[in-house]
């Protein structure tokens, strides 16, 4: 058994997983999530902004203490869409390695999709018709057993591009929907939908009427396509201030929940799926398996680009 740590440097949130990996399966010890919006402005400006970097650094300091207290033997920090798109992304990862001692990897869209699928399977196997839907802040991954694609359909990216009013106008919403539809591949015929990550788990919390996310209740919960479509309309009709006050809503996720929900709704509609099953196993679980496979890291000089990201 190997105790590992995973840090997900996502576009909208920075997440932590401490887990024990044994015989190809991941057993959670502790999990945390902080909305840091690392990808703020990246779609337009192509850099990680100083204020966003500061939010992530503050979060990583606390995560480092949690990892030390939990006795994690090695930690893998994975970076996705925002860091991929930013000119100073690799320099930021160099700083993360040097400052916090984490092994880092910048995942391509294909690698992110494969790692997510591995995490959802969590040591098992998924049938060939199971479509995994991972709606992130900067990108959305669609993954089948023998096919995957990463699309620039993240909730932060779409909000910044299309949803400028509060609440968004009908014209803005339709433009967002049309853009989503234009990027979804037309030739898929999945028989089952499995959703992961913050947009999907937030919808599950709202569907279940919970005060906060309870992984034991959320994992495996099924939401009908009709309910998700109606929820998209309900959320889109309210200003962000009202969304922040909804029972079970993380206030910091409220500004981007409408765009994320539109991605989910349009994806289910495109592929004729009548429901979405929620999985609490996702990219971080796949990264935990990868972390357990890492060799012991030797001490060395600071990586190129350390402390030069901003």
C-alpha positions in Angstrom: 0.0 0.0 0.0 1.3 3.5 -0.9 -0.1 6.7 0.5 -0.1 9.5 -2.1 -1.2 13.0 -2.5 -2.7 14.6 -5.6 -3.2 18.3 -6.2 -5.4 19.2 -9.2 -4.5 22.7 -10.5 -7.7 23.2 -12.3 -9.0 26.2 -14.1 -11.8 26.9 -11.6 -10.7 25.0 -8.5 -7.6 23.7 -6.7 -8.3 20.3 -5.3 -6.5 17.9 -2.9 -6.7 14.2 -2.5 -4.9 12.1 0.0 -5.3 8.4 -0.8 -4.0 4.9 -0.2 -3.3 3.0 -3.4 -3.3 -0.8 -3.2 -3.7 -3.4 -5.9 -4.7 -0.8 -8.5 -7.5 0.7 -6.4 -7.7 4.1 -4.7 -9.0 4.4 -1.2 -9.7 8.0 -0.1 -8.2 9.3 3.1 -9.0 13.0 2.8 -10.2 15.4 0.1 -10.4 19.2 -0.1 -11.5 21.7 -2.7 -11.0 25.5 -2.9 -12.4 27.7 -5.7 -9.3 29.6 -6.8 -10.2 30.5 -10.4 -6.7 30.0 -11.7 -8.0 30.4 -15.3 -9.5 33.9 -14.7 -8.9 35.9 -17.9 -6.7 33.2 -19.5 -9.1 32.6 -22.4 -8.7 36.3 -23.5 -5.2 37.2 -22.2 -3.3 33.8 -22.3 -1.5 34.4 -19.0 -2.1 33.4 -15.4 -2.9 36.6 -13.6 -1.0 37.6 -10.4 -4.2 37.7 -8.3 -5.2 34.2 -9.5 -1.7 32.9 -8.8 -1.8 34.3 -5.3 -5.1 32.5 -4.6 -3.6 29.2 -5.7 -0.4 29.8 -3.7 -2.3 30.5 -0.5 -4.3 27.3 -1.0 -1.2 25.2 -1.7 0.4 26.3 1.5 -2.4 24.8 3.5 -2.5 21.7 1.3 1.2 21.1 1.9 0.5 21.0 5.7 -2.3 18.5 5.2 -0.1 16.2 3.1 2.7 16.3 5.7 0.3 15.5 8.6 -1.3 12.7 6.6 2.1 11.1 5.8 1.8 11.2 2.0 4.9 9.5 0.5 4.8 11.4 -2.7 2.6 14.1 -4.3 1.7 14.6 -7.9 0.3 18.0 -9.0 -1.5 17.8 -12.3 -2.3 20.9 -14.3 -5.0 21.2 -17.0 -6.6 23.7 -19.4 -5.7 27.1 -17.8 -2.0 26.2 -17.4 -2.0 24.6 -20.9 -3.3 27.8 -22.4 -1.1 30.3 -20.4 2.2 31.6 -21.7 3.6 31.5 -18.1 2.0 28.1 -17.3 5.2 26.1 -17.3 7.1 28.7 -15.2 4.3 28.4 -12.7 4.7 24.7 -12.5 8.4 25.1 -12.0 7.6 27.3 -9.0 5.2 24.7 -7.6 7.9 22.0 -7.8 10.5 24.2 -6.2 8.3 25.8 -3.5 6.2 22.8 -2.4 8.2 19.7 -3.4 5.4 18.3 -5.6 6.1 16.4 -8.8 4.2 18.2 -11.5 2.8 17.3 -14.9 1.1 19.4 -17.5 -1.6 17.2 -19.0 -2.6 17.5 -22.6 -6.3 17.3 -23.3 -5.8 13.7 -24.4 -3.9 12.8 -21.3 -6.5 14.5 -19.1 -9.2 12.4 -20.7 -7.4 9.1 -20.3 -6.5 9.9 -16.7 -10.1 10.8 -15.9 -11.4 7.6 -17.4 -8.8 5.6 -15.4 -10.0 7.4 -12.3 -13.7 6.7 -12.9 -12.9 3.0 -13.4 -10.8 3.0 -10.2 -9.3 -0.4 -10.6 -12.2 -1.9 -12.5 -13.6 -1.6 -16.0 -16.3 0.3 -17.7 -18.5 -1.1 -20.5 -17.7 0.1 -24.0 -20.8 2.3 -24.3 -20.2 4.3 -21.1 -19.5 7.9 -21.9 -17.6 9.8 -19.2 -18.4 13.6 -19.2 -15.9 15.8 -17.3 -16.9 19.4 -17.3 -14.0 21.6 -16.1 -13.3 25.2 -15.9 -11.4 25.5 -19.2 -12.3 22.3 -21.1 -14.7 19.4 -21.2 -13.5 15.8 -21.8 -15.7 13.2 -23.4 -14.3 9.7 -22.9 -15.3 6.2 -24.1 -13.3 3.1 -23.6 -11.6 3.4 -27.0 -12.1 7.0 -27.8 -11.7 10.4 -26.2 -11.7 14.1 -27.0 -11.0 17.3 -25.1 -13.1 20.3 -26.0 -12.7 24.0 -25.1 -16.0 24.0 -23.3 -15.1 24.8 -19.7 -17.5 26.7 -17.5 -15.1 29.6 -16.8 -14.2 29.9 -20.5 -17.9 29.9 -21.6 -19.0 32.3 -18.9 -16.2 34.8 -19.9 -17.0 34.5 -23.6 -20.8 34.5 -23.6 -22.6 35.1 -20.3 -21.9 38.8 -19.6 -25.2 39.9 -18.1 -26.5 39.0 -14.6 -28.7 37.0 -15.1 -27.7 36.2 -18.7 -30.0 37.2 -21.5 -31.8 34.9 -23.7 -29.5 35.9 -26.6 -26.4 35.2 -24.5 -27.7 31.8 -23.4 -28.6 30.7 -27.0 -25.2 31.8 -28.3 -23.6 29.7 -25.5 -25.7 26.7 -26.4 -25.0 27.1 -30.1 -21.3 27.2 -29.4 -21.5 24.1 -27.3 -23.5 22.2 -29.9 -21.0 23.3 -32.6 -18.1 21.5 -30.8 -19.8 18.3 -29.7 -18.9 15.4 -32.0 -21.9 14.2 -33.9 -21.1 10.5 -34.4 -21.1 9.1 -30.9 -23.7 6.5 -29.7 -23.2 6.0 -26.0 -25.5 3.9 -23.9 -24.7 5.3 -20.5 -23.6 8.7 -19.2 -21.3 9.2 -16.2 -20.5 12.7 -15.1 -17.6 13.9 -12.9 -16.2 17.1 -11.4 -17.7 20.2 -9.8 -20.5 21.2 -12.1 -21.9 17.6 -12.0 -21.5 17.1 -8.3 -23.1 20.5 -7.6 -26.1 19.5 -9.7 -26.3 16.3 -7.7 -26.2 18.3 -4.4 -29.1 20.5 -5.7 -31.0 17.4 -6.9 -30.7 15.7 -3.6 -31.5 18.8 -1.6 -28.4 18.6 0.5 -26.8 21.4 2.5 -23.4 20.4 1.3 -21.7 17.7 -0.8 -21.8 14.3 0.8 -19.7 11.9 -1.4 -21.5 8.9 -0.1 -24.9 10.2 -1.3 -23.7 11.9 -4.4 -21.7 9.0 -5.8 -24.0 6.9 -8.0 -26.8 9.4 -7.9 -28.8 9.6 -11.2 -30.3 12.8 -12.6 -32.7 12.6 -15.5 -31.9 14.6 -18.6 -35.3 16.4 -18.3 -34.5 17.5 -14.7 -31.0 18.8 -15.8 -32.6 20.8 -18.7 -35.2 22.3 -16.4 -32.5 23.1 -13.8 -30.4 24.8 -16.4 -33.4 27.1 -17.1 -34.0 27.7 -13.4 -30.4 28.6 -12.6 -30.1 30.8 -15.7 -33.1 32.9 -14.6 -31.5 34.0 -11.4 -28.7 36.6 -10.7 -25.5 35.3 -9.2 -26.4 36.8 -5.8 -29.4 34.5 -5.7 -27.5 31.5 -6.9 -24.9 32.0 -4.1 -27.7 31.6 -1.6 -29.2 28.4 -2.9 -29.1 25.5 -0.5 -26.1 23.3 -1.3 -24.4 25.8 -3.7 -20.8 26.7 -3.1 -21.0 30.5 -3.3 -17.7 30.7 -5.3 -19.1 28.3 -7.9 -22.3 30.2 -8.5 -20.8 32.6 -11.1 -20.0 29.7 -13.5 -22.7 27.1 -12.7 -25.0 28.1 -15.5 -22.4 27.6 -18.2 -21.4 24.3 -16.8 -25.0 23.1 -16.6 -25.5 24.1 -20.2 -22.6 21.9 -21.3 -24.1 18.9 -19.4 -27.6 19.5 -20.7 -26.5 19.9 -24.4 -24.3 16.9 -24.2 -27.0 14.6 -22.9 -29.4 16.0 -25.5 -26.9 15.5 -28.4 -26.4 11.8 -27.5 -29.9 10.9 -26.6 -29.1 9.9 -23.1 -32.0 10.0 -20.6 -30.0 10.3 -17.4 -26.5 11.1 -16.0 -25.0 9.0 -13.3 -22.6 10.9 -10.9 -19.2 9.6 -10.0 -17.0 11.0 -7.2 -14.1 9.1 -8.8 -12.4 11.3 -11.4 -9.2 12.8 -12.6 -7.7 12.9 -9.1 -8.2 9.2 -8.7 -6.5 8.5 -12.0 -3.7 10.8 -10.8 -3.4 8.9 -7.5 -2.8 5.7 -9.5 -0.1 7.6 -11.5 1.4 9.0 -8.3 1.8 5.5 -6.8 3.8 4.5 -9.9 6.3 7.4 -9.6 9.9 6.5 -8.7 11.3 8.0 -5.6 12.5 11.5 -6.5 16.1 12.5 -5.9 16.9 16.0 -4.7 18.2 18.3 -7.4 18.5 21.9 -8.4 15.6 24.2 -8.9 13.7 23.4 -12.1 14.0 25.8 -15.0 11.6 28.8 -14.7 11.2 28.6 -10.9 10.1 31.9 -9.5 9.8 33.5 -12.9 6.1 33.0 -13.6 4.9 36.5 -12.7 
